[in-house]
Amino acid sequence: MKLFKWGVIAILLLSIPFFLAEEHEVNGFTEQVVQHGATGEDVIELQARLQYLGFYNGEIDGVFGWGTYWALRNFQYEFGLEIDGLAGEETKQKLTNASKYDKQYVKQQIQSGNKFTHYGGVNNREQSQPDTTQTPPAQNKPNTQGNNANQQQNQNPAENNDTNAELEPTAVNVPQGFSQNDIKLMANAVYGEARGEPYEGQVAVAAVILNRVESPTFPNTVSGVIFEPRAFTAVSDGQIWLTPNDTARRAVLDAINGWDPTGEASYYFNPDTATSGWIWSRPQIKQIGKHIFCM
């Protein structure tokens, strides 16, 4: 009996390295520090995970360029890590814990020569299209039907997006240049920042994001604006990852279609909670709900 017990213990001890190796393999990254100029599998995973979280909106190509570098620095800032632009052990572990990496999907898209994205919470079928020089898909055609008056009309295509994605173009009211990923990120931001505000106030928050995209003072992409350090409280406190409701999405579509209740504001703040003296110095335009919108 004693020999049997010792035999079982020996087997368990011998199994420990196997289980540890399996866990290491699941984490994906190798042990190397990934840095600017690097190429290969680790960079593909780094770009995919950063894009999953909304920090990187460039091409997943396995080349650690400056776009990847700044996306990584923004991630490090938001997650309280040392901001050095290096994907070391701690940074890679944070990325692994905070994101998902569908390696098979990503590699398949790269090998097929597809133009694709890898954002979290978006169906893979909606993130890929052939990488050709053909005319953009019909869903990116500009709207010629007006803006806020079409709110009810716009609601149905957006709500039916998931069920109709394979049958017919969706969200035809979305102007060229704004992808479904842009809409989703904006809806997340609107919901995280203004879900308790009146509908006009939610449209106003979306309009501020768009006004910043158009301004030379800010990043020229939706994800760049939303994840710019210290730009939005919802990013800092994690509420950006709450699941938005249909109202937030409709507010985004109304803003994209031209409704700007703010009068072209680039900033807003809650006077009851604002701690920055600088924001009070901005020229104020109007107040909607609890937010004051300013230039």
Helices and strands as residue ranges (DSSP letters): H 2-27, H 41-52, H 66-78, H 89-98, H 103-111, E 114-116, G 124-126, E 128-130, G 138-140, G 148-150, H 151-159, H 161-164, H 180-194, H 199-214, H 222-226, H 233-236, G 239-241, H 246-256, E 267-269, H 277-280, E 284-288, E 291-294
